[in-house]
């Protein structure tokens, strides 16, 4: 009698990535993944301790892929902006995985490659070494939060986006000026977050890099 096929770690990660790419991250489960592979959950737990461990590994593969052919170019600031662009592009192709990364982070080689490039770029700015970790954490949090938010917005269907816009208009334009005077004051100038996320990413990253430049004296 032929036994069940033994799936490799890479094959499991490929299947998990495809499941997350085409489905809802909240509905993802090891049991469902195992069923799609024609096996049981216990066989997958030989490779990963739990669901979170698996999700982190999948997110890390996206990071590793984004950094696979990376060659640092330009000054420190250009390097950070280029790194952000790589992450946005990589997770833009896998928006469900962006949500996973924002929630669980990762700790494999992909994460280390991103950390190395960001730390090297910040050191090249002229920051003293003791100031690098603080700025690294601020930029890293900005990356994970904005990439996840940007990608999540891109998963909305046109109908969901239209409905969200309508709900926003009702909430803002219908606000009681007595209870919400500031909302009422700026109601007609406020816009739904949707398309603003892309522009906001660039503005917020630039502001953080301006802080690095001010502290380091970089030019």
C-alpha positions as CSV (number, residue, x, y, z in Angstrom):
1,X,0.0,0.0,0.0
2,X,1.4,3.4,-1.0
3,X,1.7,5.9,1.8
4,X,0.7,9.5,1.7
5,X,3.0,11.8,-0.1
6,X,5.5,13.7,2.0
7,X,5.3,17.4,1.2
8,X,8.5,19.5,1.4
9,X,8.6,22.8,3.4
10,X,8.8,24.8,0.1
11,X,5.8,23.0,-1.4
12,X,3.8,23.7,1.8
13,X,4.8,27.3,1.7
14,X,3.9,27.6,-2.0
15,X,0.4,26.1,-1.4
16,X,-0.1,28.4,1.6
17,X,0.9,31.4,-0.4
18,X,-1.5,30.5,-3.2
19,X,-4.3,29.9,-0.7
20,X,-3.7,33.3,0.9
21,X,-3.4,35.0,-2.5
22,X,-6.8,33.8,-3.6
23,X,-8.6,33.7,-0.3
24,X,-9.2,35.5,3.0
25,X,-6.4,35.5,5.5
26,X,-8.8,35.4,8.3
27,X,-10.3,32.2,7.0
28,X,-7.0,30.5,6.4
29,X,-6.3,27.4,8.5
30,X,-3.7,24.6,8.7
31,X,-6.6,22.1,8.5
32,X,-7.9,23.5,5.2
33,X,-4.4,23.8,3.8
34,X,-3.7,20.2,4.7
35,X,-7.0,19.1,3.1
36,X,-6.1,20.9,-0.2
37,X,-2.8,18.9,-0.2
38,X,-4.5,15.6,0.5
39,X,-3.0,15.1,3.9
40,X,-3.8,15.9,7.5
41,X,-2.7,18.7,9.8
42,X,-0.2,16.6,11.7
43,X,2.0,16.2,8.6
44,X,2.3,20.0,8.3
45,X,3.0,20.5,12.0
46,X,6.2,18.5,11.4
47,X,7.4,21.5,9.4
48,X,5.8,24.4,11.4
49,X,4.9,24.6,15.1
50,X,1.6,26.3,14.6
51,X,-0.4,28.5,12.2
52,X,1.4,31.6,13.2
53,X,4.8,30.0,12.5
54,X,3.5,29.0,9.0
55,X,2.1,32.5,8.2
56,X,5.3,34.2,9.3
57,X,7.3,31.8,7.0
58,X,5.0,32.7,4.1
59,X,5.4,36.4,4.6
60,X,9.1,36.0,4.9
61,X,9.2,34.4,1.5
62,X,7.7,37.5,0.0
63,X,10.4,39.6,1.7
64,X,13.1,37.2,0.4
65,X,11.7,37.4,-3.1
66,X,11.6,41.2,-3.0
67,X,15.2,41.3,-2.0
68,X,16.5,38.5,-4.3
69,X,18.1,40.7,-6.9
70,X,18.5,43.9,-4.8
71,X,21.6,46.0,-5.4
72,X,21.9,49.2,-3.3
73,X,22.1,52.3,-5.4
74,X,22.2,56.0,-4.7
75,X,22.5,57.8,-1.4
76,X,21.1,56.6,1.9
77,X,17.7,58.3,1.3
78,X,17.3,56.9,-2.1
79,X,18.1,53.4,-0.7
80,X,15.3,53.7,1.9
81,X,12.8,54.9,-0.7
82,X,13.9,52.1,-3.1
83,X,13.5,49.5,-0.3
84,X,10.0,50.8,0.4
85,X,9.1,50.6,-3.3
86,X,10.3,47.0,-3.4
87,X,8.1,46.0,-0.4
88,X,5.1,47.9,-1.8
89,X,5.4,46.2,-5.1
90,X,6.0,42.7,-3.6
91,X,3.1,42.9,-1.3
92,X,0.9,44.7,-3.8
93,X,1.0,41.5,-5.8
94,X,0.1,39.5,-2.7
95,X,-2.2,41.8,-0.7
96,X,-3.5,39.1,1.6
97,X,0.1,38.4,2.6
98,X,0.7,42.1,3.3
99,X,-2.0,41.8,6.0
100,X,-0.3,38.7,7.4
101,X,3.1,40.5,7.5
102,X,1.6,43.5,9.2
103,X,0.0,41.3,11.8
104,X,2.6,38.6,12.4
105,X,5.9,40.1,11.1
106,X,8.6,37.5,10.2
107,X,12.0,36.4,11.3
108,X,13.6,34.5,8.5
109,X,16.3,35.4,5.9
110,X,13.8,37.7,4.1
111,X,13.3,39.8,7.2
112,X,17.1,39.9,7.8
113,X,17.8,41.1,4.3
114,X,15.3,44.0,4.8
115,X,16.7,44.8,8.2
116,X,20.3,44.8,6.9
117,X,19.6,47.1,4.0
118,X,17.6,49.5,6.1
119,X,20.2,49.6,8.9
120,X,23.0,50.1,6.4
121,X,21.2,52.9,4.7
122,X,20.5,54.6,8.0
123,X,24.2,54.3,9.1
124,X,25.2,55.8,5.7
125,X,23.0,58.9,6.6
126,X,25.6,59.9,9.1
127,X,23.5,59.1,12.2
128,X,25.6,58.0,15.2
129,X,25.3,54.3,15.8
130,X,23.5,54.8,19.0
131,X,20.7,56.6,17.2
132,X,20.3,54.1,14.4
133,X,18.1,51.6,16.2
134,X,15.4,54.1,17.1
135,X,15.2,55.4,13.6
136,X,15.2,51.9,12.3
137,X,12.2,51.0,14.4
138,X,10.3,54.0,13.3
139,X,10.8,53.4,9.6
140,X,10.2,49.6,10.0
141,X,6.8,50.3,11.8
142,X,5.9,52.8,9.1
143,X,6.7,50.2,6.4
144,X,4.7,47.4,7.9
145,X,1.7,49.5,8.8
146,X,1.5,51.4,5.5
147,X,2.2,48.5,3.3
148,X,-0.5,46.4,5.0
149,X,-3.0,49.3,4.9
150,X,-2.2,50.1,1.3
151,X,-2.5,46.4,0.2
152,X,-5.7,45.8,2.2
153,X,-7.3,48.8,0.4
154,X,-6.4,47.2,-2.9
155,X,-8.3,44.0,-2.1
156,X,-11.6,45.9,-2.0
157,X,-13.9,45.3,-4.9
158,X,-15.3,48.3,-6.8
159,X,-18.6,47.7,-5.2
160,X,-17.1,47.6,-1.7
161,X,-15.1,50.8,-2.4
162,X,-18.2,52.6,-3.7
163,X,-20.2,51.5,-0.6
164,X,-17.4,52.6,1.7
165,X,-17.3,56.0,0.0
166,X,-21.0,56.4,0.4
167,X,-20.9,55.4,4.1
168,X,-18.1,57.9,4.6
169,X,-20.0,60.7,3.0
170,X,-23.1,59.9,5.1
171,X,-21.0,59.8,8.3
172,X,-19.2,63.1,7.6
173,X,-21.8,65.2,5.9
174,X,-24.5,64.0,8.3
175,X,-22.5,64.8,11.4
176,X,-24.3,66.8,14.1
177,X,-22.4,70.2,14.2
178,X,-23.2,70.5,17.9
179,X,-21.5,67.2,18.8
180,X,-18.9,67.1,16.0
181,X,-18.0,70.7,15.3
182,X,-14.6,70.0,13.7
183,X,-16.1,67.2,11.5
184,X,-18.8,69.6,10.3
185,X,-16.3,72.4,9.7
186,X,-14.2,70.3,7.4
187,X,-16.8,67.9,6.0
188,X,-16.7,69.0,2.4
189,X,-12.9,68.9,2.3
190,X,-12.5,65.4,3.8
191,X,-12.1,62.4,1.6
192,X,-12.3,58.7,2.1
193,X,-8.9,57.1,2.8
194,X,-9.0,54.7,-0.2
195,X,-6.8,56.5,-2.8
196,X,-5.1,58.7,-0.2
197,X,-3.1,55.8,1.2
198,X,-0.7,55.8,-1.8
199,X,0.1,59.5,-1.5
200,X,0.2,59.4,2.3
201,X,2.8,56.6,2.2
202,X,5.2,58.9,0.3
203,X,4.5,61.9,2.5
204,X,4.9,60.1,5.8
205,X,8.0,58.3,4.7
206,X,9.5,61.6,3.5
207,X,8.7,63.2,6.8
208,X,10.5,60.4,8.7
209,X,13.5,60.6,6.5
210,X,13.6,64.4,7.0
211,X,13.9,63.7,10.8
212,X,16.8,61.4,10.1
213,X,18.5,64.0,7.9
214,X,18.0,66.7,10.6
215,X,19.5,64.6,13.3
216,X,22.4,63.3,11.2
217,X,23.3,66.5,9.3
218,X,23.2,64.4,6.1
219,X,23.0,66.2,2.8
